[in-house]
Amino acid sequence: MIVDRRKYLVKRGCEAALVELIKEAIEENSTYTRSYRIYTPSISTYGVVIVEWEYKDLQEMQASWDAWFASPATPAFFVKWDEPTKLGGGREVWNPVAHR
C-alpha cells in the first residue's frame, strides 16, 4: 500500500468550502472505492487542507489520477477549485510500514 498525501493552501475562511468540494468530487465518482482522509488544522499551520488517498501501488495511483483527469467533469471541478484555494501546496507519496 502507498499513501498519496496532498497539502492544499486555502484562502482565509475557505477550509470548509474546500473540504465540501473535495468530498463532492469523490462522491460523484462512482468508481472511486479507496480509503481517503481529509484533515483540517486544529493545532497546526492554518490555511491548509490535507488529503490522503490510499492505493495498492504507484501504478494504481497513476491509473486512478489519469482516469480522473480524463473525466468530462474535471474541467468544471477546476473552475470551482480556484475559488477556495491559493497557488502552492505540496504532494508526498508515502510507504506505510506499520498500520493498526
C-alpha positions as CSV (number, residue, x, y, z in Angstrom):
1,M,0.0,0.0,0.0
2,I,1.0,3.6,-0.6
3,V,-0.5,6.9,0.5
4,D,-0.7,9.9,-1.8
5,R,-0.7,12.9,0.6
6,R,-1.5,16.3,-0.7
7,K,-1.4,19.7,1.0
8,Y,-3.6,22.4,-0.4
9,L,-3.3,26.1,0.5
10,V,-6.6,27.6,1.3
11,K,-7.9,31.2,1.2
12,R,-8.9,32.7,4.6
13,G,-12.2,31.2,5.8
14,C,-12.5,28.7,2.9
15,E,-11.4,25.4,4.6
16,A,-15.0,24.1,4.9
17,A,-15.8,25.0,1.3
18,L,-12.7,23.2,0.0
19,V,-13.5,20.1,2.1
20,E,-17.0,20.0,0.7
21,L,-15.7,20.4,-2.8
22,I,-13.3,17.5,-2.4
23,K,-15.9,15.3,-0.8
24,E,-18.4,16.1,-3.6
25,A,-15.9,15.2,-6.3
26,I,-15.1,11.9,-4.6
27,E,-18.8,11.0,-4.1
28,E,-19.7,11.9,-7.7
29,N,-17.0,9.4,-8.9
30,S,-18.9,6.1,-8.6
31,T,-15.8,4.1,-9.4
32,Y,-13.8,5.6,-6.5
33,T,-13.8,3.0,-3.7
34,R,-10.4,3.6,-2.0
35,S,-9.9,4.9,1.5
36,Y,-9.2,8.6,1.9
37,R,-8.8,11.1,4.7
38,I,-9.3,14.8,4.8
39,Y,-7.6,16.9,7.5
40,T,-8.2,20.5,8.6
41,P,-5.9,22.2,11.1
42,S,-6.5,22.1,14.9
43,I,-3.1,22.7,16.3
44,S,-1.2,23.2,13.0
45,T,-0.5,25.7,10.3
46,Y,-3.7,27.4,9.4
47,G,-4.9,27.9,5.8
48,V,-4.3,24.3,4.7
49,V,-6.3,21.2,3.9
50,I,-4.5,17.8,3.8
51,V,-6.0,14.9,1.8
52,E,-4.6,11.4,1.8
53,W,-5.6,8.6,-0.6
54,E,-4.6,5.0,-0.3
55,Y,-3.6,2.9,-3.3
56,K,-2.2,-0.6,-3.8
57,D,0.9,0.7,-5.6
58,L,2.2,3.5,-7.9
59,Q,0.6,2.0,-11.0
60,E,-2.8,2.0,-9.4
61,M,-2.3,5.6,-8.2
62,Q,-1.3,6.8,-11.7
63,A,-4.2,5.0,-13.4
64,S,-6.7,6.5,-10.9
65,W,-5.4,10.0,-11.5
66,D,-5.2,9.5,-15.3
67,A,-8.8,8.4,-15.3
68,W,-9.9,11.4,-13.1
69,F,-8.1,13.9,-15.3
70,A,-9.7,12.4,-18.4
71,S,-13.2,12.7,-17.0
72,P,-15.5,15.2,-18.6
73,A,-16.4,16.6,-15.2
74,T,-12.9,17.5,-14.3
75,P,-12.7,20.9,-16.1
76,A,-15.8,22.2,-14.2
77,F,-14.3,21.0,-10.9
78,F,-11.2,23.1,-11.5
79,V,-13.3,26.2,-12.1
80,K,-14.8,25.7,-8.6
81,W,-11.3,24.7,-7.2
82,D,-9.9,28.2,-7.9
83,E,-12.4,29.9,-5.6
84,P,-11.2,28.5,-2.2
85,T,-7.6,27.7,-3.0
86,K,-4.3,29.6,-3.3
87,L,-1.4,28.7,-5.5
88,G,1.1,26.4,-3.8
89,G,0.9,23.3,-1.6
90,G,2.7,20.0,-2.0
91,R,2.5,16.3,-2.7
92,E,4.1,13.4,-1.0
93,V,3.8,9.7,-1.6
94,W,4.4,7.5,1.4
95,N,5.1,3.8,2.1
96,P,3.3,2.9,5.3
97,V,5.4,0.5,7.3
98,A,3.2,0.0,10.3
99,H,-0.6,0.1,10.5
100,R,-3.2,-1.0,13.0
